[in-house]
Amino acid sequence: MVQEAQRMRFFSQAVFYELTELVNERKKIGLPVIDLGIGSPDMPPPDILPHALRLALDQPGVFGYQRTEGTESFRTAIADFVKRRYQLTVDPIHEVLVTIGAQDALAHLALAFVNPGDVVLLPNPGYPIYEVSVRLADGVPYFMPLKEENNFLPNLDDIPREILQHAKMMVLNFPGNPTASLATLEYFADVVNFARTHNLIVVHDAAYIELVFDGLSAPSFLQVPGAAEVGIELHSFSKTFNFAGPRLAFALGNKQILNTLGKLKSQIDYGVFSAIQAAGTQALQQADTFIEQNRIHYQARRDALFEPLLAANWPVRKPAASMFVWLKTPQGVTAGDFSRRFLQESGIVTLPGTGFGSEGEGYVRIAMVQPPAILQQIAIEMIKRFPL
């Protein structure tokens, strides 16, 4: 009999498996399903991306193996982009690393730096790959609770001294998934000081940094003086450019961290297809207009979803960022019950907050991957199915 490795016991997807089974049952009998579970962008990328990709496919040598760290032209475009957008000055050769999506870096960083028994500080709730990567490296996750009363920011003062004595790395994510929370430069400055004091590597997942609403902006962690001495930041084309399937992202910051990650990846993959990098180069050079239009689209979706909820006096507040809504369930309704009932009765898929950690109880995550009119009707369905 085939037996899984013991580490696989940490990768239970029971809560998502049950929802998948319910979805399949509905589809078998011809009932409609609207999936607001997975955050896969439903809008197209900027026109320049597929156009540049097609042109790149005709270039000599395009189908050969790639350099793991990325092409020099793409890394130069990345350096120019972050200078323009975040006032960051980075060396494109030593302080930029191209990755096969942000999850590629997140999955491998612990393998590159964490020894068995080392502790990694993780947000709870948080994106599941954070914990998975630590388990794969035989590290020990310590979950920092994200509480609404703290604006879903980890309270660094609450981390026990005995944990910090064994901690090697901290993972942060702002704007947050699933919480849609924002951090300030002041908070990031505290993180930098904290990391210096406790000799921590900081990994900031900034996948949603360009999806911010109401005239606000999300700072880069690397804007804090000294941040590049303690950590790196990850940026994703999946959400910024609706370019999810081709898998394209980049890491910035500490050259030693990036060099070690690149060394590990050189034993695992051959880098991102050069035609995709060529398309990414063009997108970065012409990004500003598209990014603003994308924000406007998602803000309209958010407003359409919240208009009925606020009118019905639901205790909700609009998220200021990301493509997700972190919605508190009505009193007495667990996260699992909400998602299960809403799917069974309405055919609408939401994700229970417990799928992102124990602190997700009492919340569901809704991905804004439908047009405004549909999201408005979904909110009306919620009010009808779960009256206050």
N, C-alpha and C positions, 0 to 999 in steps of 0.2 A: 504494500500500500504506500502511495506517495504521501509523505508527511511534510508539512510546511516547517520552515525554520521558526524557532520559538519567538523571534522578534515580530513575526507576522500577527501575533495575538494582539499587538497594540494597534493594529490597523483596521479595527472593526468599523464597518460602514452600515451598521444595522439600521440606524434611523433613516439613512438615505435609501437603503435597500427596500425597506417597507414602502416608502413613497414610490419608488420605481415600480414595484409590483402593482400598486394601486393604479398608477398611470397605465401600465400595460393592460390591466383588466378593463379599464375604461376604453382604451383604444380597440381592444378585441371586439367589444360590443358596439363600436361605432360612436361612442360618446366623445365630445370635443375635450381637448386639453389645452390650456394656456400655461406655458412653462415660464414662471418667474423665478425659477430656482437657480439655474446656472447663470453666471454673469457673462454670457457670451454676447458681445455686441451684435445687434440686429441691423444697425445702420452700416452703410458702405464706408470704406476708407476714402481718403481724398483721391481724386481722379489721377493725380500724378503717380500714385503708388503702383496700380496695375499697369499704367502706361510705361513707367520706368522699368518695371519688372519684365515686360514683354521685350523692350529694347535690349535689356541686359542679357536675355536668353540667347541673343544672336552674336554675342561677343566671343572671340576665340578663347578657349581654355575655361569657359564658364563652368563646365561640368567636372572639373578636376577637384581634387581634395583642397580644402580651405585651410588657412592658418587659424589655429584655435582662438587667438586673441582678437581676430577681426581684421579687415582690410584697413590699410592706413587712411584711405580716402574717407571711409565711413567713420573711423575714430576721429578724424579731423573735423568732420561735419558735426559729430557729437559734441566735441569741445566748443565749436562755434555756437551750437544751439544752447548749451548750458550757460555760456557767457552771455548770450543775448537774453535768455529767459530768466536766469537766476543770479546773474552777475558772478558766476563762478569761473575761476581761471584754473584749468586743468591741463596737464601735459597729455596730449592724445596718445603718446606712445607708452607711457608708464602708468598713467592714472586713469585709463579707460580700458575696459574689457568688454567685448561683445559676448552675449550669452544667448542660448537657444530659448528665449523667453525668460522672464524673471524667475519662474519656478525652477529652471535649470540651476541657477545660482543658489537659490534657497535650498534646493535638495542636496547640494554638494558642499556647502560651506562648512557644515558640521563635520563632514568626513575629512575636510582639509585641516581643521583646527582642534577638534574636540577629541580628547582621549577618553577611554572608558572611565566612567565615574565623574567626569567633569560636568558641572552644572551649567545649563543654558537658561537664561531668563526669557520667558515667553509671555506674550499677552494672552489673557483669557477673558472673553472669547478672542479667537484668532484664526487665521487661515490655517487649515489642517496641515499643510506641508511643513510648517514650523516644527510641530511636534514630531512628525514622521522623520524628518531629517535628523533630529537629535537621537531618536530611537535607533535609526540605522547606524549611527556612529557609536552606539552603546553609551551615549551620554545620558544625563539625568535632567529632564525638564523641570523647571520651577515656574509655576504659573502665577503671573502677576495679575490680580483681578482688576478688570476695567469696570468701574462703577459709574452709573449715571451722575451721581452727586459729585464725582470728580471729573466730569466731562469726558469720561472714558479714557482718562490718562492714567498710566501706572503711577502709583504713589511709591516713589523710590525709597522713602524713609521707612516704609513698612516691610521692606525685604530684610529678613533676619540676618544677623551678622554671621551665623554659622553657615548659611547658604552662600553668602558673599565670599567666604573663605575658599570655597570650591568652585566659584563661578568663573567661566571662561568667556562667555559671550552673552550679549543681549540682543534680542530682535524686537524692533519697533515697526509700526506701520501707520503712517499718517499721510493723507486722509485714510481713516481706518476701514478695514474690511473685517467684520461686517458692520461696525458701529457707526461708520461715516463721520467719525470724530476728527477734529483738527487740532494740531499742536501749534504752539507759538515758538518764535525764536528764543524767547526766555526759557521755555521748557527745554528746548534742545540744548541751550547753554548749560542748564542743570545736568542734563544727561552727559554732556562732554566732561564736566567736572567729576561727576559720579564715576564715569568710566576710567578717568585718570586715577582717581583715588583707589579704585578696586581692580585696576589692571584688566579691564574688560574690552573685548572687541564689540563694537556696535555695528549692527546690520540694520539699516533703515530701508524698508520696503516702501518705495514711493510710487507705486503703480498708478495711483489715482491723483497724483499731484496736479494734473492739468484739468481735473473735473471738479471745479470749485465754483460756487454760485454767488449771486447777490453782490457782485462786485468785489468779493473777497479773493484772496490768493493764499495758497499754501506755501509756506517757506520750505526751502531745501535744508535738510539737516547740515549739509556741508557749508551753508552760509555762516555758521557759527565759527569764529576763529578757533582753530585747534581741532575742529571736528575730523579733518582728514588725518590727524595723528592717531585717532582711536577707531576709525570706522570707515564704512563704505555706504553708498546709497545705490539702490536699484531702480531703474526706470524701464517702463514697458511700452512697447508699441501696441499691445493688445487693446488697451483702454484709451490711450491718448490718440491713436490713429485708427481705431476699429480694425486692427490688423492682427487678429488673434491666431488664426490657423497657421500662418507661416512661421510663427514663433521667433520673435525678434525682441531683444532687450539689451540693456547695457548697464554695467556697474561702474561707479566712479569712486575716487577717493584714495585711500591708503595704498601706496604702491606695493608694499610688502604683502598685504592681504590679497590684493589682486594678482600679484605674481604667484603666490601659493595656490590660489584658486585656479589660475590658468595652468599651472603645472599639473594639478590633479586632472583638470578637464582634458589636458593633452593626452592622458592615458585612457580617456573614456570616449571622446568624440573628435571630430575633425572640423568643428566650428560650423557657423551658419553659412548656408548656401550663398555664394558671392552675389548671385542675381538679387536675392532678397536684401542683402546689404546695399547693393547699388540703388534699389528702390527706396530703402530707408534713407539713404543719403539725400536723394531728391526730396523726400518728404520733410526731412529736418530743415532743409534750406528754404522751404516754402510753407512752413508749419503754422505761422501765426494766425492767418485768417481761418484755416480749418479748425484749429483748436478753439477759437472763439465761437465759431458756428456750432461746434460740437457741444460746448458748454450751454449755449442757448437752447439747443434741442433737449438736453437732459434737464435743464432747469424747467422747461415747459412741461416735461413729463412729471417731474416732482410736483409742480404746482397743481397739475390736473389730478394727481393722486390724492393730494392733501386737501383740496378744496372741499370735497364732500365730508371728509373726516373732521375737519375743523368746524364745518357748518353743523355737524351732528354732535359737537362738543366732546369728541374723543380727546383724551389726554395725550396729545401728540405734539411734537415740534418738528418743523421741517429740517431735514439734514442740510448742512451747508456745503456738502461735498460728496463725491463718489457717485457710482451708478446704483447704489443700494439704499434701501430704507431699512432701518433697524427699528421695527415696530413693536411696541410693548403690547402684549396680549391683554384682553379684558381680564379683570380680576376674577380669579378662580379658574381660568383656562390655561392649562400648561401649553408650552411651546409645541409639544408633540400632538396634543389634542387639537390645537388650532389648525396646524398644517394638515393633519389627517382629515378632520371634518371639512375643512374648506375645499380640499381636493375631492372628497367623496361627494359633497353636495353641489359644488360649483365647477369642478374640473379645473381649478386654478392651483398651480403648484407654487408653494412657498417653502422655504427651508426653516425647520425649527432651530431656534438658537442653540439648543443643546448640541447640535452637530458641530459647533465651533468651540465648545468647551462648557464646563459646568456653569459658568457665569452667564451663559446664554439662556438659561431657563427664564421663562416669562417674556421671551422675545421671539420674533420671526424675522428672517431676512427676506426682503422682496427686491428682486433685480428689476430695474426699470428698463426692460427690454421689449416694450410694446409702445405703440403710439399713444399720445395723450388721451385720445377719446376712449381707448380700451382701458387704460389705467384708471380713468375716472369711473368707468362702469365697474371695474374691479373693486374700487373703494366703496361704491354703493352696495355691491354684493356683500362686502365685509360687514357693513353697518346692518344689513338685513339679517345676516346669518349670526352675528354676535352682538345683539343689542346690549347697550350699557344698562 
